[in-house]
Amino acid sequence: MSFGDFLRDAMDQHGIQNSEVAARFGISSQAVSQWRSGNTMPSAARIEQVRKYIEERVAAVTRIETATPDLPAAERRIPEDYLPVPTIDIRAGAGGGGIIDGAYLGPPRYFESGFIENELRASPTDLCLLEIEGQSMEPLLRHGDTVLVDRRKSNPSMEGIFVLFDGDGVVCKWVERVHGAEIPTIRLRSENERFSPYEVEADRCRVLGRVVWFARRL
């Protein structure tokens, strides 16, 4: 069985929506449709990730159906007027850690479509969510806060708070360019004054995007 046939049959039989797969892997629903029809194929590594995800979802649905045989199967629906934004299943360590990679995309969270489309002027695939770890951005951002990152805004020429890989780990910091440096360099600065600023060569960094929103548990 081809990958497209596997994906189409499994999703149709178990009520898995294109939008759910799209949000999980940070792509568009149209791209999932192309996979299902066999018009395009993802990389071999992505195929294995998708297969594993679909098999886990099918197993979860099967367990639910087996445990509640007298109840009608629940249809998984995206809440009306809400859009799914993918999470990155690692923490943006304010002290370092993790790797920026699409393979770490986790289950989506839902935001009002008006906030995404009108206020941020974005689509769900432009954004991702991460959880902050550490104290270096306190009191502005605290350990356990969730930040919404706009992946379109990856140029740190304008000072702001960015999530990036600094050559050692994924960090959430104030970022600014060092003007006049012989080698293009950026300065990373914490909100907490106990943590010293440091500079890294721009070529060593991979900017995920700029922080545009955050949430905090009470």
Salt bridges, closest charged atoms under 4 A:
ASP5 OD1 - ARG8 NH2 2.75
ASP9 OD1 - ARG8 NE 3.90
ASP12 OD1 - ARG36 NH2 2.45
GLU20 OE2 - ARG57 NE 2.48
GLU20 OE1 - ARG76 NE 3.09
GLU75 OE1 - ARG77 NH2 3.09
ASP126 OD2 - ARG152 NE 3.91
GLU131 OE2 - ARG91 NH2 3.16
GLU133 OE2 - ARG91 NH1 3.46
ASP145 OD2 - ARG216 NH2 2.78
ASP150 OD2 - ARG152 NH2 2.76
GLU159 OE2 - ARG189 NH2 2.65
ASP168 OD1 - ARG204 NH2 3.87
GLU176 OE2 - ARG187 NH1 2.80
GLU199 OE2 - ARG187 NH2 2.84
